[in-house]
Amino acid sequence: MLDSGIYNKGEMDMPSVDDLLSELPKDSGAIMTFIGVVKEVGKDDKKVIGLEIESYDEYANFTIKNICDEIKEKYGLSLAKIYHFKGSFKVGEPLVLVIVAGRHRKQTFPALQEAIERYKKELAVWKKEFYVDGSEEWIGG
Amino acid sequence: MKIKVKFFGVFRELFGGREREIELENGFYVRDLLDLLCDSYELREKVFDKSGRLKDYVTILKNRSYTQSLKGVWTELEEGDVVAILPPVTGG
């Protein structure tokens, strides 16, 4: 499985369930994934046609590694991966993939949630929305 | 001394580029750099509040360290530093 980090859109394939199962550490009894996807409703309920994702790669990769290491240790996981994609995206395309695996579901559910909350707050990544009316806006800026 | 400044998100567009190399006199602080870069009303309004303080949502990194955890805008700059000006993050 590839290292966690920032990847250009299309640089890595989304793993199938079989891919995940074949790479799952053998002491794992639960594997959970989260996929963040471009949705068609954006800021102020404006209809979105696409997104641009930009990142400060060196810094974001450093942060992703820290989050994965810390989550893995805190919850005793066998695996924690975060992949954040950058580039131009259409509605329905994946932006983020988070994978966690552990012995039991009771540790992996909260680990997955914490990994998601942390990448949202900590990663040096920015999102620009493009709307059907031709306007565009950096979110949070 | 020469330093590099990186701009991201909305700041990339406002400052007109991803990266700029700047020649400064020795003894420059982050605050001096921001004053130099914010050469229009629009830029000053985005970066500073009405009392001239850095807005809360603006994050400045010096060599990947938060200047807030160094000496804030009074962090001194040195030859070869990489300064990044970041708007609030918005992961996917």
gemmi code that builds the backbone of each chain (N, CA, C; Angstrom):
import gemmi

chains = {
    "A": [
        ("MET", (0.855, -1.198, 0.000), (0.000, 0.000, 0.000), (0.889, 1.245, 0.000)),
        ("LEU", (0.522, 2.230, -0.803), (1.327, 3.452, -0.896), (1.396, 4.186, 0.446)),
        ("ASP", (2.457, 4.984, 0.614), (2.564, 5.809, 1.825), (1.440, 6.840, 1.844)),
        ("SER", (0.999, 7.195, 3.035), (0.024, 8.286, 3.169), (0.626, 9.566, 2.588)),
        ("GLY", (-0.215, 10.470, 2.131), (0.316, 11.745, 1.646), (-0.599, 12.435, 0.664)),
        ("ILE", (-0.040, 13.494, 0.054), (-0.739, 14.262, -0.977), (-0.384, 13.674, -2.335)),
        ("TYR", (-1.380, 13.397, -3.136), (-1.150, 12.830, -4.472), (-1.909, 13.653, -5.514)),
        ("ASN", (-1.311, 13.763, -6.709), (-2.046, 14.392, -7.802), (-3.236, 13.516, -8.159)),
        ("LYS", (-4.301, 14.163, -8.623), (-5.464, 13.399, -9.070), (-5.014, 12.388, -10.136)),
        ("GLY", (-5.434, 11.147, -9.971), (-5.098, 10.114, -10.954), (-3.751, 9.459, -10.736)),
        ("GLU", (-2.982, 9.981, -9.774), (-1.641, 9.430, -9.535), (-1.708, 8.050, -8.867)),
        ("MET", (-2.757, 7.817, -8.109), (-2.939, 6.484, -7.514), (-4.358, 5.987, -7.782)),
        ("ASP", (-4.499, 4.679, -7.904), (-5.827, 4.092, -8.098), (-6.500, 3.939, -6.737)),
        ("MET", (-7.807, 4.111, -6.711), (-8.532, 3.838, -5.477), (-8.498, 2.330, -5.251)),
        ("PRO", (-8.101, 1.884, -4.055), (-8.018, 0.440, -3.825), (-9.409, -0.201, -3.788)),
        ("SER", (-9.500, -1.421, -4.299), (-10.763, -2.169, -4.206), (-10.835, -2.847, -2.839)),
        ("VAL", (-11.983, -3.404, -2.524), (-12.119, -4.148, -1.260), (-11.119, -5.304, -1.242)),
        ("ASP", (-10.952, -5.983, -2.378), (-9.983, -7.088, -2.440), (-8.558, -6.593, -2.175)),
        ("ASP", (-8.229, -5.403, -2.735), (-6.885, -4.831, -2.483), (-6.683, -4.619, -0.989)),
        ("LEU", (-7.704, -4.034, -0.339), (-7.595, -3.740, 1.097), (-7.435, -5.035, 1.890)),
        ("LEU", (-8.253, -6.034, 1.551), (-8.194, -7.292, 2.297), (-6.851, -7.987, 2.118)),
        ("SER", (-6.285, -7.880, 0.924), (-5.021, -8.589, 0.671), (-3.857, -7.923, 1.410)),
        ("GLU", (-3.992, -6.651, 1.731), (-2.894, -5.943, 2.401), (-3.151, -5.731, 3.885)),
        ("LEU", (-4.260, -6.240, 4.345), (-4.637, -6.036, 5.748), (-3.714, -6.825, 6.677)),
        ("PRO", (-3.131, -6.161, 7.692), (-2.338, -6.918, 8.652), (-3.198, -8.019, 9.286)),
        ("LYS", (-2.581, -9.164, 9.533), (-3.360, -10.355, 9.915), (-3.984, -10.268, 11.314)),
        ("ASP", (-3.544, -9.331, 12.124), (-4.161, -9.210, 13.454), (-5.372, -8.274, 13.420)),
        ("SER", (-5.815, -7.900, 12.223), (-6.937, -6.959, 12.109), (-8.264, -7.690, 12.001)),
        ("GLY", (-9.255, -7.173, 12.744), (-10.594, -7.749, 12.649), (-11.587, -6.772, 12.064)),
        ("ALA", (-11.142, -5.527, 11.876), (-12.055, -4.507, 11.328), (-11.255, -3.543, 10.462)),
        ("ILE", (-11.790, -3.252, 9.296), (-11.178, -2.232, 8.440), (-12.281, -1.256, 8.052)),
        ("MET", (-11.966, 0.037, 8.185), (-12.970, 1.065, 7.872), (-12.352, 2.104, 6.959)),
        ("THR", (-13.173, 2.578, 6.031), (-12.675, 3.585, 5.098), (-13.638, 4.761, 5.029)),
        ("PHE", (-13.073, 5.912, 4.707), (-13.870, 7.109, 4.464), (-13.404, 7.679, 3.134)),
        ("ILE", (-14.355, 8.038, 2.296), (-14.018, 8.693, 1.029), (-14.710, 10.041, 1.002)),
        ("GLY", (-13.925, 11.116, 0.944), (-14.481, 12.464, 0.791), (-14.672, 12.730, -0.693)),
        ("VAL", (-15.861, 13.173, -1.064), (-16.237, 13.284, -2.473), (-16.715, 14.711, -2.768)),
        ("VAL", (-16.495, 15.188, -3.980), (-17.007, 16.504, -4.374), (-18.530, 16.437, -4.463)),
        ("LYS", (-19.199, 17.301, -3.701), (-20.667, 17.304, -3.764), (-21.144, 18.500, -4.582)),
        ("GLU", (-22.375, 18.404, -5.069), (-22.837, 19.439, -6.006), (-23.384, 20.669, -5.307)),
        ("VAL", (-23.482, 20.616, -3.982), (-23.952, 21.800, -3.248), (-22.776, 22.394, -2.490)),
        ("GLY", (-22.488, 23.655, -2.768), (-21.337, 24.287, -2.144), (-21.725, 25.344, -1.139)),
        ("LYS", (-20.824, 26.327, -0.961), (-21.054, 27.395, 0.005), (-22.348, 28.148, -0.332)),
        ("ASP", (-23.109, 28.471, 0.700), (-24.387, 29.176, 0.551), (-25.345, 28.437, -0.392)),
        ("ASP", (-25.215, 27.110, -0.401), (-26.085, 26.255, -1.216), (-25.968, 26.513, -2.719)),
        ("LYS", (-24.861, 27.108, -3.132), (-24.691, 27.338, -4.568), (-24.348, 26.026, -5.277)),
        ("LYS", (-24.834, 25.881, -6.497), (-24.615, 24.633, -7.222), (-23.198, 24.606, -7.817)),
        ("VAL", (-22.494, 23.547, -7.456), (-21.075, 23.415, -7.814), (-20.926, 22.565, -9.075)),
        ("ILE", (-19.966, 22.979, -9.938), (-19.641, 22.096, -11.067), (-18.272, 21.433, -10.878)),
        ("GLY", (-17.461, 22.017, -10.013), (-16.149, 21.399, -9.785), (-15.361, 22.114, -8.706)),
        ("LEU", (-14.195, 21.546, -8.393), (-13.329, 22.077, -7.337), (-11.889, 22.094, -7.806)),
        ("GLU", (-11.123, 23.000, -7.201), (-9.671, 22.925, -7.337), (-9.110, 22.719, -5.936)),
        ("ILE", (-8.214, 21.769, -5.801), (-7.559, 21.545, -4.508), (-6.080, 21.869, -4.670)),
        ("GLU", (-5.599, 22.710, -3.758), (-4.187, 23.091, -3.761), (-3.586, 22.720, -2.410)),
        ("SER", (-2.319, 22.369, -2.377), (-1.725, 22.044, -1.074), (-0.297, 22.555, -0.980)),
        ("TYR", (0.140, 22.700, 0.267), (1.547, 22.981, 0.546), (2.138, 21.601, 0.818)),
        ("ASP", (2.590, 20.938, -0.248), (2.894, 19.500, -0.185), (3.838, 19.118, 0.956)),
        ("GLU", (4.972, 19.815, 1.052), (5.976, 19.412, 2.054), (5.369, 19.452, 3.453)),
        ("TYR", (4.606, 20.510, 3.708), (4.042, 20.667, 5.047), (2.875, 19.699, 5.284)),
        ("ALA", (2.031, 19.535, 4.271), (0.863, 18.643, 4.408), (1.312, 17.193, 4.566)),
        ("ASN", (2.344, 16.791, 3.838), (2.829, 15.409, 3.968), (3.375, 15.140, 5.366)),
        ("PHE", (4.062, 16.141, 5.903), (4.602, 16.035, 7.265), (3.435, 15.896, 8.267)),
        ("THR", (2.379, 16.692, 8.076), (1.223, 16.661, 8.984), (0.470, 15.329, 8.868)),
        ("ILE", (0.289, 14.850, 7.635), (-0.415, 13.578, 7.431), (0.321, 12.442, 8.152)),
        ("LYS", (1.626, 12.444, 8.036), (2.409, 11.369, 8.692), (2.202, 11.438, 10.214)),
        ("ASN", (2.244, 12.650, 10.764), (2.036, 12.824, 12.212), (0.660, 12.325, 12.636)),
        ("ILE", (-0.370, 12.715, 11.875), (-1.738, 12.301, 12.236), (-1.830, 10.779, 12.227)),
        ("CYS", (-1.339, 10.157, 11.167), (-1.434, 8.689, 11.061), (-0.660, 8.010, 12.188)),
        ("ASP", (0.553, 8.480, 12.468), (1.364, 7.868, 13.544), (0.652, 8.008, 14.890)),
        ("GLU", (0.114, 9.210, 15.147), (-0.515, 9.459, 16.449), (-1.818, 8.663, 16.628)),
        ("ILE", (-2.624, 8.607, 15.558), (-3.890, 7.864, 15.624), (-3.601, 6.367, 15.815)),
        ("LYS", (-2.606, 5.894, 15.082), (-2.256, 4.474, 15.149), (-1.846, 4.093, 16.573)),
        ("GLU", (-1.025, 4.949, 17.167), (-0.559, 4.655, 18.529), (-1.703, 4.800, 19.543)),
        ("LYS", (-2.473, 5.894, 19.425), (-3.544, 6.168, 20.396), (-4.573, 5.037, 20.457)),
        ("TYR", (-4.939, 4.498, 19.290), (-6.004, 3.487, 19.247), (-5.462, 2.065, 19.059)),
        ("GLY", (-4.152, 1.914, 19.049), (-3.558, 0.585, 18.887), (-3.936, -0.058, 17.559)),
        ("LEU", (-3.922, 0.736, 16.490), (-4.353, 0.233, 15.179), (-3.239, -0.561, 14.504)),
        ("SER", (-3.645, -1.397, 13.575), (-2.647, -2.093, 12.763), (-2.340, -1.305, 11.494)),
        ("LEU", (-3.228, -0.369, 11.141), (-3.014, 0.397, 9.908), (-3.780, 1.728, 9.969)),
        ("ALA", (-3.137, 2.798, 9.540), (-3.813, 4.111, 9.411), (-3.211, 4.827, 8.218)),
        ("LYS", (-4.038, 5.137, 7.242), (-3.554, 5.794, 6.015), (-4.482, 6.952, 5.656)),
        ("ILE", (-3.871, 8.040, 5.214), (-4.662, 9.166, 4.681), (-4.063, 9.545, 3.329)),
        ("TYR", (-4.905, 9.573, 2.315), (-4.496, 10.020, 0.982), (-5.369, 11.215, 0.622)),
        ("HIS", (-4.734, 12.360, 0.367), (-5.498, 13.541, -0.052), (-5.058, 13.882, -1.465)),
        ("PHE", (-6.024, 14.060, -2.344), (-5.706, 14.317, -3.740), (-5.757, 15.819, -4.033)),
        ("LYS", (-5.007, 16.232, -5.054), (-5.016, 17.652, -5.446), (-5.156, 17.756, -6.963)),
        ("GLY", (-5.599, 18.933, -7.411), (-5.827, 19.139, -8.833), (-7.242, 19.637, -9.066)),
        ("SER", (-7.779, 19.376, -10.248), (-9.145, 19.808, -10.593), (-10.081, 18.610, -10.564)),
        ("PHE", (-11.236, 18.810, -9.954), (-12.168, 17.701, -9.722), (-13.579, 18.083, -10.157)),
        ("LYS", (-14.305, 17.064, -10.640), (-15.719, 17.265, -10.967), (-16.571, 16.712, -9.832)),
        ("VAL", (-17.845, 17.098, -9.841), (-18.786, 16.576, -8.842), (-18.782, 15.034, -8.903)),
        ("GLY", (-18.717, 14.417, -7.718), (-18.749, 12.957, -7.638), (-17.375, 12.313, -7.589)),
        ("GLU", (-16.315, 13.111, -7.831), (-14.972, 12.513, -7.813), (-14.400, 12.521, -6.387)),
        ("PRO", (-13.577, 11.514, -6.071), (-13.009, 11.440, -4.714), (-11.881, 12.438, -4.495)),
        ("LEU", (-11.865, 13.009, -3.272), (-10.828, 13.976, -2.882), (-9.902, 13.409, -1.813)),
        ("VAL", (-10.462, 12.544, -0.992), (-9.726, 12.047, 0.172), (-10.087, 10.583, 0.400)),
        ("LEU", (-9.093, 9.817, 0.829), (-9.350, 8.435, 1.241), (-8.655, 8.213, 2.583)),
        ("VAL", (-9.427, 7.776, 3.574), (-8.865, 7.455, 4.893), (-9.142, 5.969, 5.150)),
        ("ILE", (-8.110, 5.252, 5.555), (-8.262, 3.820, 5.860), (-7.686, 3.559, 7.247)),
        ("VAL", (-8.479, 2.926, 8.095), (-7.950, 2.495, 9.392), (-8.330, 1.030, 9.599)),
        ("ALA", (-7.457, 0.315, 10.288), (-7.747, -1.088, 10.601), (-7.230, -1.396, 11.997)),
        ("GLY", (-7.980, -2.234, 12.705), (-7.590, -2.611, 14.062), (-8.202, -3.947, 14.419)),
        ("ARG", (-7.947, -4.366, 15.643), (-8.470, -5.672, 16.064), (-9.984, -5.682, 16.163)),
        ("HIS", (-10.544, -4.558, 16.668), (-11.983, -4.532, 16.949), (-12.626, -3.261, 16.387)),
        ("ARG", (-13.919, -3.329, 16.123), (-14.631, -2.157, 15.602), (-14.664, -1.018, 16.622)),
        ("LYS", (-14.639, -1.373, 17.933), (-14.761, -0.340, 18.961), (-13.573, 0.616, 18.957)),
        ("GLN", (-12.424, 0.190, 18.483), (-11.284, 1.098, 18.409), (-11.209, 1.781, 17.042)),
        ("THR", (-11.711, 1.090, 15.998), (-11.546, 1.645, 14.656), (-12.577, 2.736, 14.330)),
        ("PHE", (-13.802, 2.625, 14.888), (-14.800, 3.697, 14.632), (-14.293, 5.058, 15.109)),
        ("PRO", (-13.911, 5.199, 16.406), (-13.444, 6.516, 16.844), (-12.133, 6.934, 16.177)),
        ("ALA", (-11.300, 5.962, 15.833), (-10.026, 6.300, 15.169), (-10.300, 6.919, 13.801)),
        ("LEU", (-11.257, 6.338, 13.084), (-11.593, 6.869, 11.763), (-12.135, 8.296, 11.888)),
        ("GLN", (-13.026, 8.495, 12.849), (-13.611, 9.826, 13.027), (-12.536, 10.851, 13.376)),
        ("GLU", (-11.629, 10.473, 14.288), (-10.579, 11.425, 14.682), (-9.637, 11.738, 13.511)),
        ("ALA", (-9.320, 10.717, 12.726), (-8.451, 10.945, 11.563), (-9.101, 11.947, 10.604)),
        ("ILE", (-10.407, 11.798, 10.394), (-11.126, 12.695, 9.474), (-11.144, 14.123, 10.030)),
        ("GLU", (-11.515, 14.248, 11.316), (-11.581, 15.594, 11.914), (-10.220, 16.270, 11.867)),
        ("ARG", (-9.164, 15.487, 12.124), (-7.841, 16.091, 12.167), (-7.345, 16.518, 10.784)),
        ("TYR", (-7.566, 15.694, 9.760), (-7.066, 16.141, 8.451), (-7.820, 17.392, 7.995)),
        ("LYS", (-9.118, 17.464, 8.346), (-9.913, 18.641, 7.956), (-9.353, 19.919, 8.588)),
        ("LYS", (-8.919, 19.804, 9.857), (-8.469, 20.993, 10.583), (-6.993, 21.310, 10.389)),
        ("GLU", (-6.176, 20.279, 10.143), (-4.730, 20.483, 10.228), (-3.971, 20.514, 8.901)),
        ("LEU", (-4.537, 19.903, 7.862), (-3.768, 19.797, 6.623), (-3.689, 21.113, 5.871)),
        ("ALA", (-2.494, 21.424, 5.384), (-2.301, 22.645, 4.585), (-2.819, 22.395, 3.169)),
        ("VAL", (-4.152, 22.404, 3.074), (-4.849, 22.123, 1.816), (-5.961, 23.151, 1.668)),
        ("TRP", (-6.162, 23.649, 0.434), (-7.189, 24.675, 0.200), (-8.080, 24.268, -0.966)),
        ("LYS", (-9.323, 24.727, -0.862), (-10.360, 24.296, -1.811), (-11.000, 25.517, -2.466)),
        ("LYS", (-11.068, 25.482, -3.792), (-11.783, 26.536, -4.515), (-12.974, 25.914, -5.221)),
        ("GLU", (-14.139, 26.510, -4.999), (-15.351, 25.984, -5.639), (-15.654, 26.757, -6.928)),
        ("PHE", (-16.089, 26.048, -7.942), (-16.533, 26.649, -9.209), (-18.032, 26.365, -9.340)),
        ("TYR", (-18.801, 27.402, -9.633), (-20.263, 27.272, -9.623), (-20.841, 27.293, -11.039)),
        ("VAL", (-22.064, 26.769, -11.146), (-22.715, 26.700, -12.463), (-22.980, 28.096, -13.038)),
        ("ASP", (-23.072, 29.115, -12.149), (-23.331, 30.470, -12.660), (-22.054, 31.159, -13.165)),
        ("GLY", (-20.936, 30.433, -13.156), (-19.684, 30.980, -13.688), (-18.794, 31.624, -12.636)),
        ("SER", (-19.307, 31.768, -11.420), (-18.487, 32.377, -10.360), (-17.605, 31.316, -9.696)),
        ("GLU", (-16.694, 31.769, -8.882), (-15.782, 30.864, -8.170), (-15.374, 31.491, -6.852)),
        ("GLU", (-15.004, 30.657, -5.884), (-14.640, 31.199, -4.572), (-13.736, 30.248, -3.805)),
        ("TRP", (-12.671, 30.816, -3.206), (-11.848, 30.043, -2.280), (-12.631, 29.890, -0.982)),
        ("ILE", (-12.749, 28.672, -0.513), (-13.498, 28.422, 0.719), (-12.595, 28.705, 1.923)),
        ("GLY", (-13.131, 29.472, 2.856), (-12.373, 29.793, 4.061), (-11.481, 31.005, 3.903)),
        ("GLY", (-11.296, 31.478, 2.671), (-10.372, 32.599, 2.449), (-11.075, 33.926, 2.530)),
    ],
    "B": [
        ("MET", (20.112, 39.989, 2.237), (19.813, 38.555, 2.315), (18.631, 38.218, 1.403)),
        ("LYS", (18.627, 36.955, 0.936), (17.518, 36.512, 0.071), (16.634, 35.550, 0.832)),
        ("ILE", (15.325, 35.752, 0.698), (14.371, 34.803, 1.280), (13.340, 34.437, 0.208)),
        ("LYS", (12.631, 33.350, 0.459), (11.580, 32.920, -0.463), (10.236, 33.038, 0.257)),
        ("VAL", (9.233, 33.539, -0.458), (7.896, 33.629, 0.130), (6.940, 32.794, -0.718)),
        ("LYS", (6.152, 31.929, -0.059), (5.177, 31.096, -0.763), (3.762, 31.546, -0.388)),
        ("PHE", (2.888, 31.553, -1.394), (1.499, 31.976, -1.183), (0.572, 30.819, -1.565)),
        ("PHE", (-0.481, 30.636, -0.794), (-1.414, 29.536, -1.071), (-2.861, 30.025, -1.077)),
        ("GLY", (-3.702, 29.220, -1.760), (-5.136, 29.496, -1.783), (-5.416, 30.901, -2.288)),
        ("VAL", (-6.301, 31.575, -1.572), (-6.708, 32.911, -2.014), (-5.525, 33.882, -2.032)),
        ("PHE", (-4.536, 33.654, -1.178), (-3.366, 34.551, -1.165), (-2.514, 34.409, -2.425)),
        ("ARG", (-2.527, 33.219, -3.032), (-1.788, 33.043, -4.291), (-2.342, 33.999, -5.350)),
        ("GLU", (-3.662, 34.134, -5.356), (-4.267, 35.019, -6.355), (-4.097, 36.486, -5.970)),
        ("LEU", (-4.294, 36.786, -4.674), (-4.190, 38.188, -4.250), (-2.778, 38.744, -4.420)),
        ("PHE", (-1.775, 37.911, -4.128), (-0.391, 38.381, -4.237), (0.196, 38.139, -5.629)),
        ("GLY", (-0.603, 37.501, -6.494), (-0.194, 37.375, -7.897), (0.882, 36.344, -8.178)),
        ("GLY", (0.871, 35.228, -7.466), (1.828, 34.163, -7.791), (1.991, 33.185, -6.647)),
        ("ARG", (2.603, 32.046, -6.966), (2.816, 31.000, -5.963), (4.025, 31.273, -5.096)),
        ("GLU", (5.011, 31.937, -5.667), (6.285, 32.050, -4.963), (7.002, 33.318, -5.418)),
        ("ARG", (7.734, 33.913, -4.498), (8.485, 35.116, -4.832), (9.810, 35.071, -4.081)),
        ("GLU", (10.885, 35.432, -4.763), (12.164, 35.533, -4.064), (12.412, 37.007, -3.805)),
        ("ILE", (12.765, 37.335, -2.583), (12.881, 38.742, -2.221), (14.237, 39.011, -1.575)),
        ("GLU", (14.821, 40.114, -1.969), (16.088, 40.557, -1.375), (15.752, 41.565, -0.281)),
        ("LEU", (16.198, 41.289, 0.926), (15.904, 42.172, 2.066), (17.199, 42.601, 2.752)),
        ("GLU", (17.085, 43.693, 3.472), (18.231, 44.073, 4.311), (18.245, 43.163, 5.535)),
        ("ASN", (19.417, 42.990, 6.103), (19.498, 42.202, 7.335), (18.674, 42.882, 8.424)),
        ("GLY", (18.167, 42.090, 9.373), (17.413, 42.674, 10.484), (15.929, 42.832, 10.190)),
        ("PHE", (15.454, 42.254, 9.086), (14.029, 42.320, 8.767), (13.246, 41.312, 9.616)),
        ("TYR", (12.072, 41.736, 10.046), (11.167, 40.849, 10.782), (10.010, 40.444, 9.859)),
        ("VAL", (9.250, 39.422, 10.293), (8.076, 38.987, 9.518), (7.155, 40.173, 9.273)),
        ("ARG", (6.996, 41.004, 10.286), (6.121, 42.178, 10.165), (6.597, 43.105, 9.028)),
        ("ASP", (7.909, 43.322, 8.953), (8.454, 44.186, 7.888), (8.182, 43.576, 6.519)),
        ("LEU", (8.313, 42.254, 6.452), (8.064, 41.571, 5.177), (6.603, 41.744, 4.761)),
        ("LEU", (5.687, 41.559, 5.722), (4.259, 41.690, 5.407), (3.934, 43.118, 4.968)),
        ("ASP", (4.538, 44.095, 5.652), (4.310, 45.495, 5.263), (4.781, 45.739, 3.826)),
        ("LEU", (5.905, 45.130, 3.489), (6.460, 45.291, 2.147), (5.558, 44.638, 1.097)),
        ("LEU", (5.053, 43.439, 1.431), (4.241, 42.689, 0.467), (2.844, 43.285, 0.293)),
        ("CYS", (2.279, 43.787, 1.401), (0.895, 44.292, 1.346), (0.918, 45.748, 0.870)),
        ("ASP", (1.111, 45.903, -0.432), (1.308, 47.243, -0.982), (0.029, 47.840, -1.579)),
        ("SER", (-1.126, 47.271, -1.224), (-2.387, 47.864, -1.682), (-3.392, 47.799, -0.533)),
        ("TYR", (-4.428, 48.605, -0.638), (-5.474, 48.617, 0.398), (-6.114, 47.235, 0.514)),
        ("GLU", (-6.381, 46.613, -0.641), (-7.038, 45.303, -0.654), (-6.208, 44.253, 0.092)),
        ("LEU", (-4.889, 44.263, -0.156), (-4.026, 43.277, 0.516), (-3.941, 43.548, 2.012)),
        ("ARG", (-3.798, 44.834, 2.376), (-3.706, 45.174, 3.812), (-4.986, 44.757, 4.533)),
        ("GLU", (-6.115, 44.976, 3.873), (-7.405, 44.651, 4.485), (-7.563, 43.140, 4.678)),
        ("LYS", (-6.977, 42.353, 3.790), (-7.063, 40.895, 3.889), (-6.163, 40.342, 4.993)),
        ("VAL", (-5.033, 41.014, 5.212), (-4.009, 40.468, 6.109), (-4.053, 41.081, 7.511)),
        ("PHE", (-4.354, 42.382, 7.585), (-4.341, 43.075, 8.880), (-5.750, 43.536, 9.270)),
        ("ASP", (-5.990, 43.613, 10.603), (-7.262, 44.201, 11.035), (-7.121, 45.732, 11.095)),
        ("LYS", (-8.193, 46.389, 11.556), (-8.190, 47.861, 11.502), (-7.117, 48.479, 12.392)),
        ("SER", (-6.734, 47.741, 13.450), (-5.698, 48.292, 14.332), (-4.289, 47.901, 13.868)),
        ("GLY", (-4.215, 47.255, 12.701), (-2.905, 46.927, 12.136), (-2.325, 45.613, 12.624)),
        ("ARG", (-3.139, 44.836, 13.352), (-2.655, 43.520, 13.810), (-2.966, 42.466, 12.766)),
        ("LEU", (-2.122, 41.432, 12.744), (-2.347, 40.331, 11.811), (-3.692, 39.669, 12.103)),
        ("LYS", (-4.500, 39.446, 11.078), (-5.810, 38.824, 11.307), (-5.628, 37.393, 11.822)),
        ("ASP", (-6.573, 36.976, 12.664), (-6.473, 35.669, 13.315), (-6.393, 34.513, 12.324)),
        ("TYR", (-7.070, 34.657, 11.194), (-7.124, 33.528, 10.266), (-5.897, 33.429, 9.353)),
        ("VAL", (-4.997, 34.394, 9.449), (-3.793, 34.337, 8.615), (-2.690, 33.602, 9.383)),
        ("THR", (-2.150, 32.576, 8.767), (-1.063, 31.818, 9.396), (0.226, 32.064, 8.621)),
        ("ILE", (1.281, 32.368, 9.366), (2.583, 32.579, 8.732), (3.530, 31.481, 9.230)),
        ("LEU", (4.125, 30.771, 8.300), (5.129, 29.761, 8.655), (6.503, 30.274, 8.260)),
        ("LYS", (7.484, 30.022, 9.125), (8.878, 30.285, 8.741), (9.587, 28.937, 8.768)),
        ("ASN", (10.043, 28.490, 7.615), (10.689, 27.172, 7.506), (9.826, 26.079, 8.151)),
        ("ARG", (8.565, 26.103, 7.848), (7.564, 25.117, 8.299), (7.276, 25.157, 9.800)),
        ("SER", (7.704, 26.219, 10.495), (7.315, 26.405, 11.902), (6.330, 27.554, 11.977)),
        ("TYR", (5.309, 27.399, 12.817), (4.347, 28.483, 13.010), (5.054, 29.669, 13.664)),
        ("THR", (4.943, 30.843, 13.049), (5.584, 32.006, 13.679), (4.867, 32.351, 14.989)),
        ("GLN", (3.576, 31.952, 15.095), (2.850, 32.175, 16.359), (3.562, 31.482, 17.518)),
        ("SER", (4.238, 30.353, 17.225), (4.956, 29.659, 18.301), (6.421, 30.107, 18.373)),
        ("LEU", (6.809, 31.033, 17.520), (8.148, 31.632, 17.623), (7.957, 32.999, 18.287)),
        ("LYS", (8.197, 34.077, 17.536), (7.976, 35.401, 18.144), (6.913, 36.181, 17.380)),
        ("GLY", (5.972, 35.431, 16.794), (4.884, 36.078, 16.065), (5.427, 36.916, 14.912)),
        ("VAL", (4.827, 38.081, 14.697), (5.283, 38.922, 13.578), (6.659, 39.509, 13.865)),
        ("TRP", (7.112, 39.375, 15.102), (8.451, 39.886, 15.441), (9.502, 38.771, 15.389)),
        ("THR", (9.207, 37.748, 14.602), (10.193, 36.704, 14.303), (11.170, 37.261, 13.272)),
        ("GLU", (12.455, 37.171, 13.592), (13.456, 37.745, 12.687), (13.707, 36.815, 11.504)),
        ("LEU", (13.937, 37.416, 10.358), (14.202, 36.634, 9.150), (15.704, 36.515, 8.922)),
        ("GLU", (16.074, 35.380, 8.309), (17.486, 35.145, 8.034), (17.664, 34.668, 6.601)),
        ("GLU", (18.879, 34.798, 6.119), (19.228, 34.369, 4.754), (18.700, 32.946, 4.492)),
        ("GLY", (18.024, 32.766, 3.360), (17.570, 31.431, 2.960), (16.251, 30.987, 3.564)),
        ("ASP", (15.656, 31.821, 4.419), (14.370, 31.443, 5.023), (13.295, 31.243, 3.948)),
        ("VAL", (12.370, 30.323, 4.246), (11.177, 30.161, 3.400), (9.981, 30.543, 4.269)),
        ("VAL", (9.289, 31.588, 3.856), (8.118, 32.070, 4.601), (6.874, 31.698, 3.794)),
        ("ALA", (5.880, 31.104, 4.458), (4.635, 30.751, 3.764), (3.480, 31.517, 4.388)),
        ("ILE", (2.632, 32.072, 3.538), (1.470, 32.842, 4.000), (0.226, 32.020, 3.662)),
        ("LEU", (-0.465, 31.581, 4.724), (-1.557, 30.624, 4.545), (-2.909, 31.186, 4.984)),
        ("PRO", (-3.925, 31.017, 4.153), (-5.303, 31.293, 4.595), (-5.811, 30.090, 5.396)),
        ("PRO", (-7.009, 30.154, 5.963), (-7.528, 28.999, 6.718), (-7.588, 27.753, 5.832)),
        ("VAL", (-7.216, 26.609, 6.410), (-7.191, 25.375, 5.614), (-8.621, 24.851, 5.421)),
        ("THR", (-8.822, 24.190, 4.282), (-10.151, 23.637, 3.971), (-9.974, 22.315, 3.226)),
        ("GLY", (-9.635, 21.290, 3.972), (-9.427, 19.975, 3.353), (-10.701, 19.432, 2.725)),
        ("GLY", (-10.538, 18.461, 1.837), (-11.663, 17.928, 1.053), (-12.590, 17.038, 1.848)),
    ],
}
model = gemmi.Model(1)
for chain_id, residues in chains.items():
    chain = gemmi.Chain(chain_id)
    for i, (resn, *xyz) in enumerate(residues, 1):
        res = gemmi.Residue()
        res.name, res.seqid = resn, gemmi.SeqId(i, " ")
        for name, pos in zip(("N", "CA", "C"), xyz):
            atom = gemmi.Atom()
            atom.name, atom.element = name, gemmi.Element(name[0])
            atom.pos, atom.b_iso = gemmi.Position(*pos), 0.0
            res.add_atom(atom)
        chain.add_residue(res)
    model.add_chain(chain)
structure = gemmi.Structure()
structure.add_model(model)
structure.setup_entities()
